[in-house]
Amino acid sequence: MLPIFVFLAVTCACIGIFYLIIPGRTDQRLQSLANGGVAQAGTWQAQVARVVGPFARLSAPPGEWEDSPLRVKFMNAGIRHAKAPRIFFGLKTLLPLVFAPLAFLLLRGPDGATGIALWLLVLGVALAGCYLPNLVLHLAIRRRRREIFNHFPDAADLMLVCVEAGLGLDSALTRVAEELAGKSPALAEELHLGNLEMRAGSTREKTLRNLALRTGVEELRSFATLLTQSDKFGTSIGDSLRVFSDDLRHKRQVMAEEHAAKVPTKMLFPLVLFIFPSIIMVVLGPALIRIIRKVGPILTNGG
């Protein structure tokens, strides 16, 4: 009965925290009216930061956030909220404190682990809770990088068409960002931010370098180097983009073929574990039944 009570208690606590953090419709409406009819962005982030913020001081590293390598990872994941670091480090502190007692209550008992094994399991669960935010951040970075890489060849082709049609590079970036907004929001957002940075007075070289840094995609670093060298040496941007887009399409095709070649290997384990035993039972089952019916009486009579 103890695991059932623990499950109910944890469920009720999660529901209470959910209603405490997430504002209701009335609160959202009041916040919208207080901001002149514009909904306040990031409200739930502020609520989560308010709850887990005090725990962030225990695990936050010293030093300035602007110089932290973790800030680059947050940009690669598309997380730009000001309170994201507090939420991240707060969860890294709070989750082990929550997971460790739950693991201790669920794993101990007559039929569970005892002694050193119990404490090792509790320690493992606590470490898993500590590194869970890192895992979520890593998965978000990988998903966003894959999305940008898959749609960047199309963006390069659109940029080539715009440049050959007579548009400048700044106008081409704006046009490509508008066209890709529905297909790849992450890439469109990054191109839009780069265009805004150039409008604010930044140089093209610095803007492209920051674009590659925010995305973390190697192809965008090559793209930034290509355009920078084209500006320095006075070569045609259209010719450079044509060669670059052809190379991107070839690389995307090679990666697709590589993933397709891995499919038979990945299908081997489900076939061996789930499909082959079923086929063997269906094919050999009737024959085994007939053999048992024929041989069984003979062995019985012979005995």
C-alpha positions as a Markdown table, in Angstrom:
| # | Residue | x | y | z |
|---|---|---|---|---|
| 1 | Met | 0.0 | 0.0 | 0.0 |
| 2 | Leu | 2.9 | 2.3 | 0.6 |
| 3 | Pro | 3.8 | 2.8 | -3.1 |
| 4 | Ile | 0.1 | 3.6 | -3.9 |
| 5 | Phe | 0.1 | 6.3 | -1.2 |
| 6 | Val | 3.4 | 7.7 | -2.4 |
| 7 | Phe | 2.1 | 7.8 | -6.0 |
| 8 | Leu | -1.1 | 9.6 | -4.9 |
| 9 | Ala | 0.9 | 12.1 | -2.8 |
| 10 | Val | 3.3 | 12.9 | -5.6 |
| 11 | Thr | 0.5 | 13.2 | -8.1 |
| 12 | Cys | -1.4 | 15.6 | -5.9 |
| 13 | Ala | 1.7 | 17.6 | -5.3 |
| 14 | Cys | 2.5 | 17.9 | -9.0 |
| 15 | Ile | -1.1 | 19.0 | -9.8 |
| 16 | Gly | -0.9 | 21.6 | -7.0 |
| 17 | Ile | 2.5 | 22.9 | -8.3 |
| 18 | Phe | 1.0 | 23.0 | -11.9 |
| 19 | Tyr | -1.9 | 25.2 | -10.8 |
| 20 | Leu | 0.4 | 27.3 | -8.7 |
| 21 | Ile | 2.8 | 28.0 | -11.5 |
| 22 | Ile | 0.6 | 28.1 | -14.6 |
| 23 | Pro | -1.7 | 31.1 | -14.5 |
| 24 | Gly | -5.4 | 30.7 | -15.1 |
| 25 | Arg | -7.5 | 32.3 | -17.8 |
| 26 | Thr | -8.5 | 35.1 | -15.5 |
| 27 | Asp | -4.9 | 35.9 | -14.6 |
| 28 | Gln | -3.9 | 35.8 | -18.3 |
| 29 | Arg | -6.8 | 38.1 | -19.2 |
| 30 | Leu | -5.9 | 40.5 | -16.5 |
| 31 | Gln | -2.2 | 40.5 | -17.5 |
| 32 | Ser | -3.2 | 41.1 | -21.1 |
| 33 | Leu | -5.4 | 44.1 | -20.2 |
| 34 | Ala | -2.6 | 45.4 | -17.9 |
| 35 | Asn | -0.2 | 45.4 | -20.9 |
| 36 | Gly | -2.5 | 47.2 | -23.2 |
| 37 | Gly | -4.1 | 44.2 | -24.8 |
| 38 | Val | -0.7 | 42.5 | -25.6 |
| 39 | Ala | -0.2 | 39.2 | -23.8 |
| 40 | Gln | 2.8 | 39.1 | -21.6 |
| 41 | Ala | 5.3 | 36.6 | -23.1 |
| 42 | Gly | 7.2 | 34.3 | -20.8 |
| 43 | Thr | 4.7 | 34.4 | -17.9 |
| 44 | Trp | 5.0 | 30.7 | -17.0 |
| 45 | Gln | 8.8 | 31.0 | -17.2 |
| 46 | Ala | 8.7 | 33.7 | -14.6 |
| 47 | Gln | 6.4 | 31.6 | -12.4 |
| 48 | Val | 8.8 | 28.6 | -12.6 |
| 49 | Ala | 11.8 | 30.8 | -12.0 |
| 50 | Arg | 10.1 | 32.2 | -8.9 |
| 51 | Val | 9.5 | 28.7 | -7.5 |
| 52 | Val | 12.9 | 27.1 | -8.3 |
| 53 | Gly | 15.0 | 30.3 | -8.3 |
| 54 | Pro | 16.1 | 30.0 | -4.7 |
| 55 | Phe | 17.6 | 26.5 | -5.4 |
| 56 | Ala | 19.6 | 27.9 | -8.3 |
| 57 | Arg | 22.2 | 29.5 | -6.0 |
| 58 | Leu | 23.3 | 26.0 | -4.8 |
| 59 | Ser | 24.4 | 24.7 | -8.2 |
| 60 | Ala | 25.1 | 27.9 | -10.3 |
| 61 | Pro | 28.8 | 28.2 | -11.2 |
| 62 | Pro | 30.7 | 31.3 | -10.3 |
| 63 | Gly | 31.5 | 33.9 | -13.0 |
| 64 | Glu | 29.6 | 36.0 | -15.5 |
| 65 | Trp | 26.8 | 34.4 | -17.5 |
| 66 | Glu | 27.8 | 36.3 | -20.6 |
| 67 | Asp | 31.2 | 34.5 | -20.7 |
| 68 | Ser | 29.7 | 31.0 | -19.8 |
| 69 | Pro | 29.9 | 28.2 | -22.4 |
| 70 | Leu | 26.5 | 27.2 | -21.2 |
| 71 | Arg | 25.1 | 30.4 | -22.7 |
| 72 | Val | 26.1 | 29.3 | -26.1 |
| 73 | Lys | 24.3 | 26.0 | -25.6 |
| 74 | Phe | 21.2 | 27.8 | -24.6 |
| 75 | Met | 21.4 | 29.9 | -27.8 |
| 76 | Asn | 21.9 | 26.7 | -29.8 |
| 77 | Ala | 18.8 | 25.3 | -28.3 |
| 78 | Gly | 16.8 | 28.5 | -29.1 |
| 79 | Ile | 16.3 | 29.4 | -25.4 |
| 80 | Arg | 16.7 | 33.1 | -24.9 |
| 81 | His | 14.5 | 33.8 | -21.9 |
| 82 | Ala | 16.3 | 35.9 | -19.3 |
| 83 | Lys | 15.2 | 33.5 | -16.5 |
| 84 | Ala | 16.3 | 30.3 | -18.3 |
| 85 | Pro | 19.6 | 30.0 | -16.3 |
| 86 | Arg | 17.8 | 30.2 | -13.0 |
| 87 | Ile | 15.3 | 27.6 | -14.1 |
| 88 | Phe | 18.1 | 25.3 | -15.3 |
| 89 | Phe | 20.2 | 25.5 | -12.2 |
| 90 | Gly | 17.2 | 25.5 | -10.0 |
| 91 | Leu | 16.0 | 22.2 | -11.5 |
| 92 | Lys | 19.5 | 20.7 | -11.3 |
| 93 | Thr | 19.3 | 21.3 | -7.5 |
| 94 | Leu | 15.6 | 20.5 | -6.9 |
| 95 | Leu | 15.2 | 17.3 | -8.9 |
| 96 | Pro | 17.8 | 15.3 | -6.9 |
| 97 | Leu | 16.1 | 16.5 | -3.7 |
| 98 | Val | 12.8 | 15.2 | -5.0 |
| 99 | Phe | 13.9 | 12.0 | -6.7 |
| 100 | Ala | 16.2 | 10.7 | -3.9 |
| 101 | Pro | 13.4 | 10.5 | -1.2 |
| 102 | Leu | 11.0 | 9.0 | -3.7 |
| 103 | Ala | 13.5 | 6.4 | -4.8 |
| 104 | Phe | 14.2 | 5.6 | -1.1 |
| 105 | Leu | 10.5 | 5.1 | -0.3 |
| 106 | Leu | 9.8 | 3.0 | -3.4 |
| 107 | Leu | 12.9 | 0.8 | -3.4 |
| 108 | Arg | 13.1 | -0.1 | 0.3 |
| 109 | Gly | 11.1 | -2.8 | 1.9 |
| 110 | Pro | 11.1 | -6.6 | 2.4 |
| 111 | Asp | 11.0 | -7.3 | -1.3 |
| 112 | Gly | 13.2 | -4.3 | -2.3 |
| 113 | Ala | 16.9 | -3.4 | -2.0 |
| 114 | Thr | 18.5 | -3.1 | 1.3 |
| 115 | Gly | 21.8 | -1.9 | 2.7 |
| 116 | Ile | 24.5 | -0.6 | 0.3 |
| 117 | Ala | 22.5 | -1.6 | -2.7 |
| 118 | Leu | 19.6 | 0.6 | -1.7 |
| 119 | Trp | 21.8 | 3.7 | -1.1 |
| 120 | Leu | 23.6 | 3.1 | -4.4 |
| 121 | Leu | 20.3 | 3.0 | -6.2 |
| 122 | Val | 19.1 | 6.2 | -4.4 |
| 123 | Leu | 22.4 | 7.9 | -5.3 |
| 124 | Gly | 22.0 | 6.8 | -8.9 |
| 125 | Val | 18.5 | 8.2 | -9.1 |
| 126 | Ala | 19.7 | 11.5 | -7.5 |
| 127 | Leu | 22.5 | 11.8 | -10.1 |
| 128 | Ala | 20.0 | 11.1 | -12.9 |
| 129 | Gly | 17.8 | 13.9 | -11.6 |
| 130 | Cys | 20.8 | 16.2 | -11.5 |
| 131 | Tyr | 21.8 | 15.5 | -15.1 |
| 132 | Leu | 18.2 | 15.4 | -16.4 |
| 133 | Pro | 18.2 | 19.1 | -17.4 |
| 134 | Asn | 21.5 | 18.6 | -19.2 |
| 135 | Leu | 19.9 | 15.7 | -21.2 |
| 136 | Val | 16.9 | 17.8 | -22.1 |
| 137 | Leu | 19.1 | 20.7 | -23.2 |
| 138 | His | 21.2 | 18.3 | -25.3 |
| 139 | Leu | 18.2 | 16.8 | -27.0 |
| 140 | Ala | 16.8 | 20.3 | -27.7 |
| 141 | Ile | 20.1 | 21.4 | -29.3 |
| 142 | Arg | 20.3 | 18.3 | -31.4 |
| 143 | Arg | 16.7 | 18.6 | -32.6 |
| 144 | Arg | 17.2 | 22.3 | -33.5 |
| 145 | Arg | 20.5 | 21.7 | -35.3 |
| 146 | Arg | 18.9 | 18.9 | -37.3 |
| 147 | Glu | 16.0 | 21.1 | -38.3 |
| 148 | Ile | 18.3 | 23.9 | -39.4 |
| 149 | Phe | 20.6 | 21.6 | -41.3 |
| 150 | Asn | 17.7 | 19.9 | -43.1 |
| 151 | His | 16.3 | 23.2 | -44.3 |
| 152 | Phe | 19.4 | 25.2 | -44.9 |
| 153 | Pro | 20.0 | 23.8 | -48.4 |
| 154 | Asp | 16.6 | 25.2 | -49.4 |
| 155 | Ala | 17.5 | 28.5 | -47.8 |
| 156 | Ala | 20.7 | 28.6 | -49.8 |
| 157 | Asp | 18.8 | 27.9 | -53.0 |
| 158 | Leu | 16.3 | 30.7 | -52.3 |
| 159 | Met | 19.1 | 33.0 | -51.4 |
| 160 | Leu | 20.8 | 32.2 | -54.7 |
| 161 | Val | 17.6 | 33.0 | -56.6 |
| 162 | Cys | 17.1 | 36.3 | -54.8 |
| 163 | Val | 20.7 | 37.3 | -55.4 |
| 164 | Glu | 20.6 | 36.4 | -59.1 |
| 165 | Ala | 17.3 | 38.3 | -59.4 |
| 166 | Gly | 19.1 | 41.5 | -58.3 |
| 167 | Leu | 18.5 | 41.7 | -54.6 |
| 168 | Gly | 21.2 | 42.6 | -52.1 |
| 169 | Leu | 22.3 | 40.1 | -49.5 |
| 170 | Asp | 20.5 | 41.9 | -46.7 |
| 171 | Ser | 17.2 | 41.9 | -48.7 |
| 172 | Ala | 17.8 | 38.3 | -49.7 |
| 173 | Leu | 18.2 | 37.3 | -46.1 |
| 174 | Thr | 14.9 | 39.1 | -45.2 |
| 175 | Arg | 13.1 | 37.4 | -48.1 |
| 176 | Val | 14.4 | 34.0 | -47.3 |
| 177 | Ala | 13.4 | 34.4 | -43.6 |
| 178 | Glu | 9.9 | 35.3 | -44.6 |
| 179 | Glu | 9.6 | 32.3 | -47.0 |
| 180 | Leu | 10.9 | 29.8 | -44.4 |
| 181 | Ala | 8.9 | 31.1 | -41.5 |
| 182 | Gly | 6.3 | 28.4 | -41.9 |
| 183 | Lys | 8.6 | 25.5 | -42.9 |
| 184 | Ser | 11.5 | 26.1 | -40.5 |
| 185 | Pro | 10.8 | 28.6 | -37.7 |
| 186 | Ala | 14.2 | 28.1 | -36.1 |
| 187 | Leu | 16.2 | 28.9 | -39.3 |
| 188 | Ala | 13.8 | 31.8 | -40.1 |
| 189 | Glu | 14.3 | 33.2 | -36.6 |
| 190 | Glu | 18.1 | 33.1 | -36.8 |
| 191 | Leu | 18.1 | 34.8 | -40.3 |
| 192 | His | 15.7 | 37.4 | -39.0 |
| 193 | Leu | 17.9 | 38.1 | -36.0 |
| 194 | Gly | 21.0 | 38.4 | -38.3 |
| 195 | Asn | 19.1 | 40.9 | -40.5 |
| 196 | Leu | 18.1 | 42.9 | -37.5 |
| 197 | Glu | 21.7 | 42.9 | -36.3 |
| 198 | Met | 22.9 | 44.3 | -39.6 |
| 199 | Arg | 20.3 | 46.9 | -39.5 |
| 200 | Ala | 21.5 | 47.9 | -36.1 |
| 201 | Gly | 24.8 | 48.8 | -37.5 |
| 202 | Ser | 26.9 | 45.6 | -37.1 |
| 203 | Thr | 29.2 | 44.6 | -39.9 |
| 204 | Arg | 28.3 | 41.7 | -42.2 |
| 205 | Glu | 31.3 | 39.6 | -41.0 |
| 206 | Lys | 30.4 | 40.0 | -37.4 |
| 207 | Thr | 26.7 | 39.3 | -38.1 |
| 208 | Leu | 27.4 | 36.1 | -40.0 |
| 209 | Arg | 29.9 | 35.0 | -37.3 |
| 210 | Asn | 27.2 | 35.5 | -34.6 |
| 211 | Leu | 24.7 | 33.7 | -36.8 |
| 212 | Ala | 27.0 | 30.6 | -36.9 |
| 213 | Leu | 27.6 | 30.9 | -33.2 |
| 214 | Arg | 23.9 | 31.0 | -32.3 |
| 215 | Thr | 23.0 | 28.0 | -34.4 |
| 216 | Gly | 26.1 | 25.8 | -33.8 |
| 217 | Val | 25.8 | 24.3 | -37.3 |
| 218 | Glu | 29.0 | 23.7 | -39.1 |
| 219 | Glu | 27.4 | 24.4 | -42.5 |
| 220 | Leu | 26.5 | 27.9 | -41.3 |
| 221 | Arg | 30.1 | 28.5 | -40.2 |
| 222 | Ser | 31.2 | 27.6 | -43.8 |
| 223 | Phe | 28.4 | 29.9 | -45.1 |
| 224 | Ala | 29.7 | 32.8 | -43.0 |
| 225 | Thr | 33.3 | 32.2 | -44.1 |
| 226 | Leu | 32.2 | 32.0 | -47.8 |
| 227 | Leu | 30.4 | 35.3 | -47.7 |
| 228 | Thr | 33.1 | 37.0 | -45.8 |
| 229 | Gln | 35.7 | 35.9 | -48.3 |
| 230 | Ser | 33.5 | 36.9 | -51.2 |
| 231 | Asp | 33.3 | 40.4 | -49.7 |
| 232 | Lys | 37.0 | 40.6 | -49.1 |
| 233 | Phe | 38.2 | 39.4 | -52.5 |
| 234 | Gly | 35.3 | 40.9 | -54.5 |
| 235 | Thr | 34.1 | 37.6 | -56.1 |
| 236 | Ser | 30.6 | 37.0 | -57.2 |
| 237 | Ile | 28.2 | 36.1 | -54.4 |
| 238 | Gly | 25.9 | 34.3 | -56.8 |
| 239 | Asp | 28.7 | 31.9 | -58.1 |
| 240 | Ser | 29.8 | 31.2 | -54.5 |
| 241 | Leu | 26.2 | 30.5 | -53.4 |
| 242 | Arg | 25.7 | 28.2 | -56.4 |
| 243 | Val | 28.7 | 26.0 | -55.5 |
| 244 | Phe | 27.8 | 26.1 | -51.9 |
| 245 | Ser | 24.2 | 25.1 | -52.4 |
| 246 | Asp | 25.3 | 22.2 | -54.7 |
| 247 | Asp | 27.6 | 21.0 | -52.0 |
| 248 | Leu | 24.9 | 21.3 | -49.3 |
| 249 | Arg | 22.4 | 19.2 | -51.4 |
| 250 | His | 25.1 | 16.6 | -52.0 |
| 251 | Lys | 25.9 | 16.4 | -48.3 |
| 252 | Arg | 22.2 | 16.2 | -47.4 |
| 253 | Gln | 21.8 | 13.3 | -49.9 |
| 254 | Val | 24.8 | 11.5 | -48.5 |
| 255 | Met | 23.4 | 11.8 | -45.0 |
| 256 | Ala | 20.0 | 10.5 | -46.1 |
| 257 | Glu | 21.7 | 7.5 | -47.8 |
| 258 | Glu | 23.7 | 6.9 | -44.6 |
| 259 | His | 20.6 | 6.9 | -42.4 |
| 260 | Ala | 18.8 | 4.6 | -44.9 |
| 261 | Ala | 21.8 | 2.2 | -44.8 |
| 262 | Lys | 21.5 | 2.0 | -41.0 |
| 263 | Val | 17.8 | 0.9 | -41.2 |
| 264 | Pro | 18.4 | -2.9 | -41.7 |
| 265 | Thr | 20.8 | -2.9 | -38.7 |
| 266 | Lys | 18.3 | -1.1 | -36.5 |
| 267 | Met | 15.5 | -3.4 | -37.6 |
| 268 | Leu | 17.5 | -6.5 | -36.7 |
| 269 | Phe | 16.9 | -6.3 | -32.9 |
| 270 | Pro | 13.1 | -5.9 | -33.2 |
| 271 | Leu | 13.0 | -8.7 | -35.7 |
| 272 | Val | 15.0 | -11.1 | -33.4 |
| 273 | Leu | 13.2 | -10.1 | -30.2 |
| 274 | Phe | 9.6 | -9.8 | -31.3 |
| 275 | Ile | 8.9 | -11.0 | -34.9 |
| 276 | Phe | 11.0 | -14.1 | -35.3 |
| 277 | Pro | 9.7 | -15.8 | -32.1 |
| 278 | Ser | 6.1 | -15.2 | -33.3 |
| 279 | Ile | 6.8 | -16.6 | -36.7 |
| 280 | Ile | 8.5 | -19.7 | -35.2 |
| 281 | Met | 5.5 | -20.3 | -32.9 |
| 282 | Val | 3.0 | -19.9 | -35.8 |
| 283 | Val | 5.0 | -22.1 | -38.2 |
| 284 | Leu | 6.3 | -24.8 | -35.9 |
| 285 | Gly | 3.5 | -24.7 | -33.3 |
| 286 | Pro | 1.1 | -27.1 | -35.1 |
| 287 | Ala | 3.9 | -29.5 | -36.1 |
| 288 | Leu | 5.1 | -29.6 | -32.4 |
| 289 | Ile | 1.5 | -30.3 | -31.2 |
| 290 | Arg | 1.2 | -33.2 | -33.7 |
| 291 | Ile | 4.5 | -34.6 | -32.8 |
| 292 | Ile | 3.7 | -34.5 | -29.1 |
| 293 | Arg | 0.3 | -36.2 | -29.8 |
| 294 | Lys | 2.0 | -39.0 | -31.8 |
| 295 | Val | 5.1 | -39.5 | -29.7 |
| 296 | Gly | 3.5 | -39.0 | -26.2 |
| 297 | Pro | 1.3 | -42.2 | -26.1 |
| 298 | Ile | 4.3 | -44.2 | -27.5 |
| 299 | Leu | 6.6 | -43.0 | -24.8 |
| 300 | Thr | 3.9 | -43.5 | -22.2 |
| 301 | Asn | 3.1 | -47.1 | -23.3 |
| 302 | Gly | 6.8 | -47.9 | -23.7 |
| 303 | Gly | 7.4 | -46.7 | -20.1 |
